[in-house]
Amino acid sequence: MTKNVSKYLYINWIITLVSLLLATYFFFKAPETIATHFDFAGKADSYGSKANFFMFPGMMVGFNLLAELLRRIDPRRENFKRFERPFYLIIFVTNVFLFFMQLAMGAFALKWIDQLPSYLEGSVGILFIILGNYMPKIKQNYFMGIRTPWALADEKVWYLTHRFGGKVFVVMGILIMLNTLLSSEIRQWTFLVIALGGVLIIYAASYWFFQKHKNSLMESWNLILLKIDKAT
């Protein structure tokens, strides 16, 4: 493990510890019942126990431990050495996103704000853009990335799927950010269209890459056989 990789691994655990301290602070300051879900207008639409604050550090601990476990049990675990830094950076970005979601929930519970600001929805778009930039660096494995059956079947298809999928993620991120400019009545539906549309496009592209690559291999094999026939 390189020095830079170790740095991000340690930072992930530091963020987790800070999140735990923040959850403890909110737990003692907040009322017994807090808002746990918000609609696209930033209004609370679901409530629960203030113990939900500990959900965020709990998820971070889960991500950190699961990341270490999966990279050790993956049948293609040797590939993780080829993208260690992007691997830990993706976990890091996810933990930072969870931290800001926790902070927003606590701010609402303590009445620092009266509704969630729209830029928090836009932060989902930023998350997609960041993930999209790191997507092409993910090497073939069974636990992280765009794991279509065609990408898992061939390393070349995996690379093409992730290079294309990364661009789709960036476009999705931009569209999600622009989506915050629309009225709250239609934002949830446009968000759904963006998310499902992006997934369908990536899956269709992965299948197309697989078919194209398979046909290319068949053509190469036929040329080899033709040359052998001519030689004999």
Secondary structure, DSSP 8 states (H G I E B T S, - for coil): --HHHHHHHHHHHHHHHHHHHHHHHHHHHS-SEEEEEE-TTS-EEEEEEGGGGGHHHHHHHHHHHHHHHHHHH-TTGGGGGGSHHHHHHHHHHHHHHHHHHHHHHHHHHTTS-SS--THHHHHHHHHHHHHHHHGGG--S-SSSS---HHHHH-HHHHHHHHHHHHHHHHHHHHHHHHHTTS-HHHHHHHHHHHHHHHHHHHHHHHHHHHHHHHHHHHHHHHHHHHHHHHH-
